[in-house]
């Protein structure tokens, strides 16, 4: 590490962004981040358990920052990223954070910010997220100009020998699919290790690619200091016990006569630090946040955080013009030309605004005032459902024109990338990016909502728990297509139940906007508020262009006659005193409205719950009271009884309903989210709608 930092500093680095697992982490914090050993010991003493109030994280997961003075006289800021026990999950997060730092800098950013990842040999060979991270190393939307990978190869993973870990000779062979150097080096040949470290950094700066150092050594104490490896590898650890430690070998090789005395002095220094830790009354943080986080905050939501998200008619007209025009001589596809003509009509009140146009208006309005926008996902530039078309392609030469990059002089960037066929790696990258670009709107879109399952570790370990564990904020947005259209299980459910189960203490925002204007206000709210929380959005599929979900352009305006902000609850203004209140979220609400119209029902109110968490209790109570004190309350959802928001909503609704009965309408519980038969789906949907109006 000393040689990496010295060489990188000479080549222009001002900061090392580092991700690693547990083994060796404390050494990095002490010797590279240069934190006081007493601070580290204080964490192990658990000096202030009340400070975390049942949350926080173990010491081996904590991040750290510091300054490293190199031998050449330079200084490199150290940023060790906080990580969970899903060891390689930190890889894309680290690279995403590096990319954000580089993007903030602009020209020269890749030279100034160097990412380095430390892996175990078992994890490097076995964890798929590592392969995902390496795969986007040279892709325009994700490259950081090369990452240094150090495989701490102890020929062992916990108690699993290297013969059971990987099919190749070396664990590092997984990297051979890319045209990058892999250095295998004996960890006990100190001079060779230093020489390889220097070559690796120089190669990265010369060619801008990843480099792998396979550092082959052994573990003296097994998996941890309290492990007994002689149970599973008795012969190996018999040899290790008889083998002198490296410092003694190197001292003999170099003739360092005072080695024993120096070793005793180092031990005494740490023993003194451990005693000092006992006098520390508050748990040390061991990090300083960058200044660009100064004006952003987390914690519980408060109404004063809200901002106005509507735009003036003139602004909407101007944005529409920019979004629906393209250069003279640009050979546009006939279908895309028609779509732009329709969007022009949406902006001029001749047609209802759909979700695609609502999103474009939100993005355009943000970049115009200097808010950077970054969206990535599989096929996101066009949109899985042919709804976005953020990038126009000339059909004769494939030149590209991006309207969102041509909104106004001096505007912020709007970057929309087609990602690799990856969920965990890309979502981890975008989460990391949001951590170091808090003023940006950073979004990841799943091709279908259910595909987020593959990124569950990133959701669980970082997005849902990052603030509680590490007090680290993120405003990342997850766009998850959700809705039952008879296209099978994977194309139906974004697993609402999982995100609601993860929601507590205002750690997430979970929303399902039921019309285009709501989506517009939701995106702008996320960017313009200084309250930074991850936002989970269940976006529609069939409703993307459906008239029932379209909105007049007036609903995007800031005036006294329309709503100026995202509505957590959409009231039913067509019904006063009601016999029944149907409360629901998403597409099913529009279907209930159509069913009510067919039945000529005038006594059933239909209330859209747009924000599922934090639960907008006051707005829900006000809407219930507006429809009278005697109405039955029915939660209606498309999802099966063991899925969706049902389990969470019934508890909340019963608490606020008073003496009014609480009923529910849903599909029968099942192991799969949806049927693969469109005809069976149609029967189920008709039954749902009928039950909503007849169940007692």
C-alpha positions as CSV (number, residue, x, y, z in Angstrom):
1,X,0.0,0.0,0.0
2,X,2.9,2.4,0.7
3,X,4.3,1.8,-2.8
4,X,0.8,2.1,-4.4
5,X,0.2,5.5,-2.7
6,X,3.7,6.8,-3.4
7,X,3.5,5.9,-7.1
8,X,0.0,7.1,-7.5
9,X,0.8,10.4,-5.8
10,X,3.7,11.0,-8.2
11,X,1.3,10.3,-11.1
12,X,-1.4,12.8,-9.9
13,X,-3.5,11.0,-7.3
14,X,-5.0,13.1,-4.5
15,X,-7.3,10.5,-3.1
16,X,-7.5,6.7,-2.8
17,X,-11.0,5.2,-2.7
18,X,-10.7,1.8,-1.2
19,X,-13.0,-1.1,-0.6
20,X,-12.1,-4.3,1.3
21,X,-13.4,-7.0,3.4
22,X,-12.5,-7.7,7.1
23,X,-9.0,-9.4,7.1
24,X,-6.4,-6.7,7.3
25,X,-8.9,-3.9,7.7
26,X,-7.7,-2.7,11.0
27,X,-4.1,-2.4,9.7
28,X,-5.4,-0.3,6.8
29,X,-7.3,2.0,9.2
30,X,-4.2,2.4,11.4
31,X,-1.4,2.5,9.0
32,X,-2.9,3.8,5.7
33,X,-5.8,6.0,7.0
34,X,-3.5,6.9,9.8
35,X,-6.2,6.8,12.5
36,X,-5.2,6.8,16.1
37,X,-5.0,3.2,17.3
38,X,-6.7,4.2,20.5
39,X,-9.8,5.2,18.4
40,X,-9.8,1.7,16.9
41,X,-9.5,0.0,20.3
42,X,-12.3,2.2,21.6
43,X,-14.6,0.7,19.1
44,X,-13.9,-2.8,20.5
45,X,-14.3,-1.6,24.0
46,X,-17.9,-0.6,23.0
47,X,-17.4,2.6,25.1
48,X,-20.8,4.2,24.3
49,X,-23.4,1.5,23.5
50,X,-26.3,4.0,23.9
51,X,-24.9,6.1,21.0
52,X,-26.2,3.5,18.4
53,X,-29.5,2.7,20.2
54,X,-29.5,-0.9,19.0
55,X,-28.3,-0.1,15.5
56,X,-24.8,0.7,14.3
57,X,-22.5,-2.0,13.0
58,X,-19.5,-4.2,14.0
59,X,-16.1,-2.7,13.9
60,X,-14.9,-4.6,10.9
61,X,-17.6,-2.9,8.8
62,X,-16.8,0.7,9.5
63,X,-15.3,3.0,7.0
64,X,-12.5,5.5,7.7
65,X,-10.9,8.6,6.2
66,X,-7.4,10.0,6.7
67,X,-4.3,11.6,5.1
68,X,-1.3,9.5,4.1
69,X,2.1,11.2,3.7
70,X,4.1,9.4,1.0
71,X,7.8,8.9,0.9
72,X,8.1,11.3,-2.0
73,X,6.6,14.1,0.0
74,X,3.1,14.0,-1.4
75,X,-0.2,13.6,0.5
76,X,-3.1,11.3,-0.5
77,X,-6.5,11.4,1.1
78,X,-7.7,8.0,2.1
79,X,-11.4,7.0,1.8
80,X,-12.0,3.5,3.1
81,X,-15.6,2.6,2.2
82,X,-18.0,1.1,4.8
83,X,-19.1,-2.4,3.9
84,X,-21.2,-5.3,5.1
85,X,-20.2,-9.0,5.5
86,X,-21.4,-9.6,1.9
87,X,-17.7,-9.2,1.2
88,X,-17.6,-8.4,-2.6
89,X,-20.8,-6.2,-2.4
90,X,-18.6,-3.3,-1.6
91,X,-16.8,-3.6,-5.0
92,X,-19.3,-1.8,-7.2
93,X,-20.1,0.7,-4.4
94,X,-16.4,1.7,-4.3
95,X,-16.1,2.1,-8.0
96,X,-19.4,4.1,-8.2
97,X,-18.1,6.4,-5.5
98,X,-14.9,6.9,-7.4
99,X,-16.8,7.7,-10.6
100,X,-18.8,10.3,-8.8
101,X,-15.7,11.9,-7.4
102,X,-14.1,11.9,-10.9
103,X,-17.2,13.4,-12.5
104,X,-17.4,16.1,-9.9
105,X,-13.8,17.1,-10.8
106,X,-14.2,16.9,-14.6
107,X,-11.0,17.0,-16.6
108,X,-8.2,15.1,-14.8
109,X,-10.6,13.3,-12.5
110,X,-9.4,9.9,-13.4
111,X,-5.8,10.8,-12.5
112,X,-6.8,12.4,-9.2
113,X,-9.1,9.6,-7.8
114,X,-7.7,6.0,-7.8
115,X,-9.9,3.1,-6.7
116,X,-8.4,0.0,-5.1
117,X,-10.2,-3.2,-4.0
118,X,-8.8,-5.8,-1.7
119,X,-10.3,-9.3,-2.1
120,X,-9.9,-12.7,-0.5
121,X,-9.0,-15.5,-3.0
122,X,-12.2,-17.4,-2.3
123,X,-14.4,-14.4,-2.8
124,X,-12.5,-13.2,-5.9
125,X,-13.1,-16.6,-7.6
126,X,-16.6,-17.3,-6.3
127,X,-18.6,-14.1,-6.0
128,X,-20.5,-13.1,-9.1
129,X,-20.7,-9.4,-8.2
130,X,-17.0,-9.2,-8.6
131,X,-17.3,-10.4,-12.2
132,X,-20.1,-7.9,-12.8
133,X,-18.0,-5.1,-11.4
134,X,-15.0,-6.0,-13.6
135,X,-17.2,-6.4,-16.7
136,X,-18.1,-2.7,-16.7
137,X,-14.5,-1.5,-16.1
138,X,-14.1,-0.1,-19.7
139,X,-17.7,0.8,-20.4
140,X,-18.3,4.6,-21.0
141,X,-21.0,4.9,-18.3
142,X,-19.1,3.2,-15.6
143,X,-15.3,3.3,-16.3
144,X,-13.0,4.9,-13.7
145,X,-9.9,4.6,-15.8
146,X,-8.8,1.4,-14.1
147,X,-9.1,-0.2,-10.6
148,X,-6.2,-1.8,-8.7
149,X,-7.3,-5.2,-7.5
150,X,-5.3,-6.9,-4.7
151,X,-6.2,-10.5,-4.1
152,X,-5.0,-11.4,-0.6
153,X,-4.5,-15.1,-1.6
154,X,-4.1,-17.2,1.5
155,X,-5.1,-20.4,-0.4
156,X,-8.0,-20.8,1.9
157,X,-11.6,-19.5,2.3
158,X,-12.7,-19.8,5.9
159,X,-12.1,-23.6,6.2
160,X,-12.3,-24.4,2.5
161,X,-9.0,-25.2,0.8
162,X,-8.1,-23.7,-2.6
163,X,-8.7,-27.1,-4.2
164,X,-12.4,-26.7,-3.4
165,X,-12.5,-23.0,-4.2
166,X,-11.8,-22.7,-7.9
167,X,-11.3,-24.8,-11.0
168,X,-8.4,-22.8,-12.3
169,X,-4.8,-22.9,-11.0
170,X,-5.1,-19.4,-9.5
171,X,-8.1,-17.7,-7.9
172,X,-7.2,-14.6,-10.0
173,X,-7.8,-16.5,-13.3
174,X,-11.4,-15.2,-13.4
175,X,-9.8,-11.9,-14.5
176,X,-8.3,-13.5,-17.6
177,X,-11.4,-12.9,-19.6
178,X,-10.3,-9.2,-19.8
179,X,-7.1,-8.0,-21.5
180,X,-5.5,-6.9,-18.3
181,X,-2.3,-7.9,-16.5
182,X,-2.4,-10.3,-13.6
183,X,0.7,-10.3,-11.4
184,X,1.3,-13.4,-9.2
185,X,3.7,-12.5,-6.4
186,X,5.0,-14.3,-3.4
187,X,3.9,-12.3,-0.3
188,X,7.1,-13.2,1.5
189,X,9.3,-11.6,-1.2
190,X,8.9,-8.1,0.1
191,X,11.0,-6.4,-2.6
192,X,9.0,-8.2,-5.3
193,X,5.8,-7.1,-3.8
194,X,6.9,-3.5,-3.8
195,X,8.1,-3.8,-7.4
196,X,4.8,-5.3,-8.5
197,X,2.8,-2.6,-6.7
198,X,4.7,0.1,-8.5
199,X,4.3,-1.6,-11.9
200,X,0.6,-2.1,-11.3
201,X,-0.1,1.6,-10.6
202,X,2.1,2.7,-13.5
203,X,0.2,0.4,-15.8
204,X,-3.1,1.7,-14.7
205,X,-2.1,5.3,-15.3
206,X,-0.5,4.5,-18.7
207,X,-3.3,2.3,-20.2
208,X,-6.4,3.2,-18.1
209,X,-7.4,-0.4,-17.3
210,X,-7.8,-2.7,-14.3
211,X,-4.8,-4.4,-12.9
212,X,-4.8,-7.5,-10.6
213,X,-2.1,-8.3,-8.0
214,X,-2.4,-11.9,-6.8
215,X,-0.6,-11.6,-3.5
216,X,0.1,-15.2,-2.4
217,X,0.6,-15.9,1.3
218,X,-1.0,-17.6,4.3
219,X,-3.1,-16.9,7.4
220,X,-1.4,-17.4,10.7
221,X,-4.4,-17.5,13.0
222,X,-7.1,-19.0,10.7
223,X,-10.3,-17.2,9.8
224,X,-10.0,-14.9,12.8
225,X,-7.9,-14.5,16.0
226,X,-10.2,-16.8,17.9
227,X,-10.5,-19.5,15.3
228,X,-8.8,-23.0,15.6
229,X,-7.7,-23.9,12.0
230,X,-5.9,-27.1,13.2
231,X,-9.3,-28.8,13.3
232,X,-9.7,-28.6,9.5
233,X,-6.1,-28.1,8.2
234,X,-3.9,-29.7,10.8
235,X,-0.8,-30.3,8.6
236,X,-0.9,-26.9,7.0
237,X,-1.1,-25.1,10.4
238,X,1.6,-27.3,11.8
239,X,3.9,-25.9,9.2
240,X,2.6,-22.3,9.7
241,X,3.2,-22.6,13.5
242,X,6.9,-23.6,12.8
243,X,7.3,-20.9,10.2
244,X,8.8,-17.6,11.4
245,X,6.7,-14.4,10.8
246,X,7.6,-12.3,7.8
247,X,9.1,-9.4,9.8
248,X,11.7,-11.8,11.2
249,X,12.5,-13.2,7.8
250,X,12.9,-9.8,6.3
251,X,15.0,-8.6,9.2
252,X,17.4,-11.5,8.7
253,X,17.5,-10.8,4.9
254,X,18.3,-7.2,5.4
255,X,20.5,-7.5,8.5
256,X,18.4,-5.3,10.7
257,X,20.1,-5.8,14.0
258,X,17.6,-4.0,16.2
259,X,14.5,-5.8,14.8
260,X,13.5,-7.4,18.1
261,X,13.7,-4.1,19.9
262,X,11.7,-2.3,17.3
263,X,9.0,-5.1,17.4
264,X,8.8,-4.7,21.2
265,X,8.4,-0.9,20.8
266,X,5.6,-1.3,18.3
267,X,3.8,-3.8,20.7
268,X,4.2,-1.4,23.6
269,X,2.8,1.4,21.5
270,X,-0.3,-0.5,20.8
271,X,-0.7,-1.7,24.4
272,X,-0.6,1.9,25.5
273,X,-3.2,2.8,22.9
274,X,-5.4,0.0,24.2
275,X,-5.2,1.3,27.7
276,X,-6.0,4.8,26.5
277,X,-9.1,3.5,24.8
278,X,-10.6,2.6,28.1
279,X,-10.7,6.3,29.0
280,X,-12.6,7.4,25.8
281,X,-16.2,8.0,26.6
282,X,-17.7,8.5,23.1
283,X,-17.3,6.1,20.2
284,X,-14.9,7.7,17.7
285,X,-16.2,8.3,14.1
286,X,-12.9,7.8,12.3
287,X,-14.1,9.7,9.3
288,X,-14.9,13.2,8.0
289,X,-17.6,13.7,5.3
290,X,-16.8,15.8,2.2
291,X,-18.1,19.4,2.3
292,X,-20.6,18.7,-0.4
293,X,-22.7,16.9,2.2
294,X,-22.9,19.9,4.4
295,X,-26.4,21.1,3.3
296,X,-28.0,17.6,3.2
297,X,-29.5,15.7,6.1
298,X,-31.3,12.5,7.0
299,X,-33.3,11.5,10.1
300,X,-37.1,11.6,10.3
301,X,-39.1,13.5,7.8
302,X,-40.6,16.9,8.7
303,X,-43.1,19.0,6.7
304,X,-40.7,21.9,6.5
305,X,-38.5,19.9,4.2
306,X,-41.0,20.1,1.4
307,X,-40.4,22.3,-1.7
308,X,-42.7,23.5,-4.5
309,X,-42.3,21.2,-7.5
310,X,-44.8,22.8,-10.0
311,X,-43.5,24.8,-12.9
312,X,-44.9,27.9,-14.6
313,X,-46.8,27.5,-17.9
314,X,-44.1,29.3,-19.8
315,X,-41.4,27.0,-18.4
316,X,-43.4,23.9,-19.4
317,X,-43.9,25.3,-22.9
318,X,-40.2,26.1,-23.3
319,X,-39.2,22.6,-22.0
320,X,-41.7,21.0,-24.4
321,X,-40.1,22.8,-27.3
322,X,-36.6,21.6,-26.4
323,X,-37.7,18.0,-25.8
324,X,-39.6,17.6,-29.1
325,X,-37.3,19.1,-31.6
326,X,-34.1,17.9,-33.2
327,X,-31.4,19.4,-35.6
328,X,-32.2,20.1,-39.2
329,X,-31.0,17.2,-41.4
330,X,-31.4,14.6,-38.6
331,X,-33.0,11.5,-40.1
332,X,-35.4,10.5,-37.4
333,X,-37.3,7.2,-37.2
334,X,-40.9,7.7,-38.3
335,X,-42.2,6.1,-35.1
336,X,-40.1,8.4,-32.9
337,X,-41.1,11.4,-35.0
338,X,-44.7,10.6,-34.3
339,X,-44.0,10.2,-30.6
340,X,-42.3,13.6,-30.5
341,X,-45.3,15.2,-32.2
342,X,-47.6,13.6,-29.6
343,X,-45.4,15.0,-26.8
344,X,-45.6,18.4,-28.4
345,X,-49.4,18.1,-28.2
346,X,-49.1,17.1,-24.6
347,X,-47.2,20.2,-23.7
348,X,-49.8,22.4,-25.6
349,X,-52.9,21.0,-23.8
350,X,-54.0,19.0,-26.9
351,X,-53.3,15.7,-25.3
352,X,-52.9,14.2,-21.8
353,X,-49.3,13.9,-20.7
354,X,-48.1,10.3,-20.3
355,X,-45.4,9.0,-18.0
356,X,-42.6,9.2,-20.6
357,X,-43.3,12.9,-21.2
358,X,-43.7,13.6,-17.5
359,X,-40.3,12.0,-16.8
360,X,-38.7,14.0,-19.6
361,X,-40.2,17.3,-18.3
362,X,-38.9,16.5,-14.8
363,X,-35.4,15.7,-16.0
364,X,-35.3,18.7,-18.3
365,X,-36.5,21.1,-15.6
366,X,-33.8,19.8,-13.2
367,X,-30.8,20.0,-15.6
368,X,-31.9,23.5,-16.7
369,X,-31.4,24.8,-13.1
370,X,-28.1,22.9,-12.6
371,X,-29.1,19.6,-11.1
372,X,-27.2,16.7,-12.6
373,X,-29.3,13.7,-13.6
374,X,-27.9,10.1,-14.0
375,X,-30.1,7.2,-15.0
376,X,-28.9,3.7,-15.8
377,X,-30.6,0.3,-16.4
378,X,-31.0,-2.4,-19.0
379,X,-32.2,-0.8,-22.2
380,X,-33.1,2.4,-20.3
381,X,-32.2,4.8,-23.1
382,X,-35.1,3.7,-25.2
383,X,-37.0,2.2,-22.3
384,X,-38.1,-1.4,-21.8
385,X,-41.6,-0.5,-22.8
386,X,-40.7,1.8,-25.6
387,X,-41.7,4.7,-23.4
388,X,-38.5,6.9,-22.9
389,X,-36.6,7.5,-26.2
390,X,-34.1,9.7,-24.4
391,X,-31.6,9.3,-27.2
392,X,-32.6,9.8,-30.8
393,X,-30.7,7.7,-33.4
394,X,-30.3,8.9,-36.9
395,X,-31.5,6.0,-39.1
396,X,-29.0,6.6,-41.9
397,X,-25.7,7.0,-39.9
398,X,-26.6,6.1,-36.3
399,X,-25.5,9.5,-35.1
400,X,-27.1,10.4,-31.8
401,X,-29.0,13.4,-30.5
402,X,-30.0,13.8,-26.9
403,X,-32.7,16.4,-26.3
404,X,-32.0,16.4,-22.6
405,X,-28.5,17.5,-23.2
406,X,-29.8,20.5,-25.2
407,X,-32.2,22.2,-22.9
408,X,-30.4,25.4,-22.1
409,X,-26.9,27.0,-22.2
410,X,-24.8,26.1,-19.1
411,X,-27.2,23.3,-18.1
412,X,-26.2,20.4,-16.0
413,X,-25.4,17.0,-17.5
414,X,-28.2,14.5,-18.1
415,X,-26.6,11.0,-18.5
416,X,-28.8,8.0,-19.4
417,X,-26.9,4.8,-19.9
418,X,-27.8,1.3,-21.1
419,X,-26.3,-0.8,-18.3
420,X,-24.7,-4.3,-18.5
421,X,-27.0,-7.2,-18.0
422,X,-26.5,-6.9,-14.3
423,X,-28.6,-5.9,-11.3
424,X,-26.4,-6.2,-8.2
425,X,-23.3,-4.7,-9.7
426,X,-25.0,-1.8,-11.4
427,X,-27.3,-1.0,-8.5
428,X,-24.3,-1.1,-6.2
429,X,-22.5,1.3,-8.5
430,X,-25.4,3.8,-8.6
431,X,-25.8,3.6,-4.8
432,X,-22.1,4.4,-4.5
433,X,-22.4,7.2,-7.1
434,X,-25.2,8.8,-5.1
435,X,-23.0,8.7,-2.0
436,X,-20.6,11.2,-3.5
437,X,-22.9,13.3,-5.7
438,X,-25.7,14.2,-3.2
439,X,-26.9,17.1,-5.3
440,X,-27.5,14.8,-8.3
441,X,-30.7,12.8,-9.1
442,X,-29.3,9.3,-9.4
443,X,-31.7,6.6,-10.7
444,X,-31.5,2.9,-11.4
445,X,-34.2,1.2,-13.4
446,X,-34.9,-2.5,-13.3
447,X,-36.0,-4.0,-16.6
448,X,-38.9,-5.6,-14.7
449,X,-39.4,-4.9,-11.0
450,X,-38.9,-8.5,-10.0
451,X,-35.3,-8.4,-11.4
452,X,-34.3,-6.3,-8.3
453,X,-34.4,-9.6,-6.5
454,X,-30.9,-10.3,-7.9
455,X,-29.6,-7.1,-6.2
456,X,-31.2,-7.9,-2.8
457,X,-27.9,-7.8,-0.9
458,X,-27.3,-4.2,-2.1
459,X,-30.8,-3.2,-1.1
460,X,-30.6,-4.9,2.3
461,X,-27.0,-4.0,3.3
462,X,-26.6,-0.6,1.8
463,X,-29.8,1.1,0.6
464,X,-32.1,0.1,3.5
465,X,-29.6,0.1,6.3
466,X,-26.7,2.4,5.4
467,X,-28.0,5.4,7.4
468,X,-28.8,3.2,10.5
469,X,-25.5,1.3,10.4
470,X,-23.0,4.0,9.3
471,X,-25.0,7.3,9.4
472,X,-24.3,7.5,5.6
473,X,-27.0,9.1,3.5
474,X,-28.1,8.4,-0.1
475,X,-30.8,9.7,-2.3
476,X,-30.6,6.9,-4.9
477,X,-33.9,6.2,-6.7
478,X,-35.0,2.7,-7.7
479,X,-37.5,2.5,-10.6
480,X,-39.3,-0.9,-10.5
481,X,-41.9,-1.7,-13.1
482,X,-44.9,-3.3,-11.3
483,X,-48.4,-4.4,-12.2
484,X,-50.4,-7.4,-13.1
485,X,-51.1,-7.7,-16.8
486,X,-51.2,-11.5,-17.2
487,X,-47.6,-11.8,-18.4
488,X,-46.4,-14.2,-15.7
489,X,-44.7,-14.0,-12.3
490,X,-41.4,-12.3,-13.2
491,X,-43.1,-9.6,-15.3
492,X,-45.7,-8.7,-12.6
493,X,-44.3,-8.0,-9.2
494,X,-41.5,-5.8,-7.9
495,X,-42.1,-7.4,-4.5
496,X,-43.7,-4.5,-2.7
497,X,-43.8,-6.6,0.5
498,X,-40.0,-6.9,0.7
499,X,-39.4,-3.1,0.6
500,X,-42.2,-2.4,3.1
501,X,-40.7,-5.0,5.4
502,X,-37.4,-3.2,5.2
503,X,-39.0,0.2,6.0
504,X,-38.6,1.5,9.5
505,X,-37.6,4.7,11.3
506,X,-37.9,6.7,8.1
507,X,-35.1,4.9,6.3
508,X,-36.8,4.7,2.9
509,X,-39.4,6.4,0.8
510,X,-41.7,4.0,-1.0
511,X,-44.2,5.3,-3.6
512,X,-46.5,4.1,-6.4
513,X,-47.6,7.2,-8.4
514,X,-50.8,6.5,-10.2
515,X,-50.6,9.2,-12.8
516,X,-48.1,11.0,-14.9
517,X,-48.2,14.3,-13.0
518,X,-47.6,12.5,-9.7
519,X,-44.5,10.9,-11.2
520,X,-43.3,14.3,-12.3
521,X,-43.7,15.9,-8.9
522,X,-42.2,12.8,-7.1
523,X,-39.0,13.0,-9.2
524,X,-38.6,16.7,-8.7
525,X,-39.3,16.4,-5.0
526,X,-36.5,13.8,-4.6
527,X,-34.0,16.1,-6.3
528,X,-35.0,19.5,-4.8
529,X,-35.5,18.6,-1.2
530,X,-32.3,18.5,0.9
531,X,-33.7,15.5,2.9
532,X,-31.7,12.6,1.5
533,X,-33.4,9.2,1.6
534,X,-33.5,6.3,-0.9
535,X,-36.7,6.3,-3.0
536,X,-38.3,3.1,-4.2
537,X,-40.8,3.8,-7.0
538,X,-43.2,1.2,-8.3
539,X,-43.6,2.3,-11.9
540,X,-46.3,1.1,-14.3
541,X,-46.2,-1.0,-17.5
542,X,-49.6,-1.0,-19.2
543,X,-50.5,2.3,-17.6
544,X,-47.5,4.1,-19.2
545,X,-49.7,5.4,-22.0
546,X,-53.2,4.6,-20.7
547,X,-55.6,7.6,-20.7
548,X,-56.7,6.9,-17.1
549,X,-53.1,7.5,-15.9
550,X,-52.5,10.5,-18.2
551,X,-52.5,14.0,-16.7
552,X,-53.4,17.4,-18.1
553,X,-50.4,19.8,-18.4
554,X,-52.2,22.0,-15.8
555,X,-51.4,19.4,-13.1
556,X,-47.7,20.2,-13.6
557,X,-48.1,23.9,-13.0
558,X,-47.7,25.9,-9.8
559,X,-50.9,27.9,-9.4
560,X,-53.8,28.1,-7.1
561,X,-56.0,25.8,-9.0
562,X,-53.9,22.6,-9.2
563,X,-51.7,20.8,-6.7
564,X,-48.2,22.1,-6.6
565,X,-46.6,19.1,-5.1
566,X,-46.6,15.3,-5.0
567,X,-49.8,14.1,-3.2
568,X,-49.2,11.3,-0.7
569,X,-52.9,10.6,-0.9
570,X,-55.2,11.4,-3.9
571,X,-58.7,12.1,-2.5
572,X,-61.9,11.1,-4.2
573,X,-63.7,14.4,-4.8
574,X,-66.5,12.7,-6.7
575,X,-68.1,11.1,-3.7
576,X,-69.0,12.7,-0.4
577,X,-70.7,10.6,2.3
578,X,-69.8,7.0,1.4
579,X,-71.0,3.5,2.4
580,X,-67.6,2.1,1.5
581,X,-64.1,3.4,1.0
582,X,-61.8,1.4,-1.2
583,X,-58.2,2.3,-0.5
584,X,-55.5,1.1,-3.0
585,X,-52.3,1.9,-4.7
586,X,-51.3,1.8,-8.4
587,X,-53.1,0.4,-11.5
588,X,-55.9,-1.3,-9.6
589,X,-57.3,2.1,-8.6
590,X,-58.0,3.0,-12.2
591,X,-59.7,-0.4,-12.8
592,X,-61.8,0.2,-9.7
593,X,-62.9,3.5,-11.0
594,X,-64.0,2.0,-14.3
595,X,-65.8,-0.8,-12.5
596,X,-67.6,1.8,-10.3
597,X,-68.6,3.7,-13.5
598,X,-70.1,0.5,-15.0
599,X,-72.1,-0.2,-11.9
600,X,-73.2,3.5,-11.7
601,X,-72.2,3.3,-8.0
602,X,-72.3,6.7,-6.2
603,X,-71.7,5.6,-2.6
604,X,-68.2,4.0,-3.0
605,X,-65.2,6.2,-2.6
606,X,-61.9,5.2,-4.2
607,X,-58.8,6.6,-2.5
608,X,-55.3,6.3,-4.0
609,X,-52.5,5.8,-1.5
610,X,-49.5,7.2,-3.5
611,X,-46.8,7.0,-0.8
612,X,-46.7,3.7,1.0
613,X,-43.9,4.7,3.4
614,X,-43.5,6.9,5.4
615,X,-47.2,6.2,5.9
616,X,-49.1,9.5,5.5
617,X,-51.4,8.9,8.4
618,X,-52.8,12.4,8.8
619,X,-53.8,12.6,5.1
620,X,-55.4,9.2,5.2
621,X,-57.4,10.0,8.4
622,X,-58.6,13.3,6.8
623,X,-59.8,11.5,3.7
624,X,-61.6,8.8,5.7
625,X,-63.3,11.5,7.8
626,X,-64.4,13.4,4.7
627,X,-66.4,10.4,3.6
628,X,-68.2,10.0,6.9
629,X,-67.8,7.9,10.0
630,X,-69.9,4.9,9.0
631,X,-68.2,3.7,5.8
632,X,-66.6,0.3,5.6
633,X,-62.9,0.5,4.7
634,X,-61.5,-2.0,2.2
635,X,-57.9,-2.4,1.3
636,X,-57.7,-3.6,-2.4
637,X,-54.6,-5.0,-4.0
638,X,-53.7,-7.0,-7.1
639,X,-51.0,-9.0,-5.3
640,X,-51.7,-12.3,-3.5
641,X,-52.6,-12.3,0.2
642,X,-49.0,-13.2,1.3
643,X,-47.5,-10.4,-0.9
644,X,-48.0,-6.7,-1.6
645,X,-48.7,-4.1,1.1
646,X,-51.5,-6.0,2.7
647,X,-49.8,-7.1,5.9
648,X,-48.5,-3.7,6.6
649,X,-51.6,-1.7,5.6
650,X,-54.2,-3.7,7.6
651,X,-52.3,-3.0,10.8
652,X,-52.0,0.7,10.1
653,X,-55.6,1.1,8.9
654,X,-57.0,-0.8,11.9
655,X,-55.2,1.6,14.2
656,X,-56.7,4.7,12.6
657,X,-60.2,3.4,11.6
658,X,-61.8,3.6,15.0
659,X,-65.0,1.4,15.1
660,X,-65.2,1.1,11.3
661,X,-64.6,-2.4,10.0
662,X,-61.5,-3.0,7.9
663,X,-61.8,-5.5,5.1
664,X,-59.4,-6.6,2.3
665,X,-59.6,-7.8,-1.3
666,X,-56.6,-9.6,-2.8
667,X,-55.6,-12.7,-4.7
668,X,-55.4,-16.0,-2.8
669,X,-52.0,-16.6,-1.1
670,X,-49.6,-18.4,-3.4
671,X,-45.9,-19.3,-3.8
672,X,-45.6,-17.4,-7.1
673,X,-46.5,-13.7,-7.6
674,X,-48.8,-14.3,-10.7
675,X,-50.2,-16.7,-13.2
676,X,-48.6,-17.2,-16.6
677,X,-52.0,-17.5,-18.3
678,X,-53.5,-14.3,-19.6
679,X,-57.0,-15.9,-19.5
680,X,-56.6,-17.0,-15.9
681,X,-55.3,-13.5,-15.1
682,X,-58.4,-12.0,-16.6
683,X,-60.7,-14.2,-14.6
684,X,-58.8,-13.3,-11.4
685,X,-58.9,-9.6,-12.1
686,X,-62.6,-9.6,-12.8
687,X,-63.2,-11.5,-9.5
688,X,-61.1,-8.9,-7.6
689,X,-63.1,-6.0,-9.0
690,X,-66.4,-7.7,-8.2
691,X,-65.4,-8.6,-4.7
692,X,-64.2,-5.0,-4.0
693,X,-67.8,-3.8,-4.5
694,X,-69.7,-6.7,-2.9
695,X,-67.6,-8.1,0.0
696,X,-69.1,-7.7,3.4
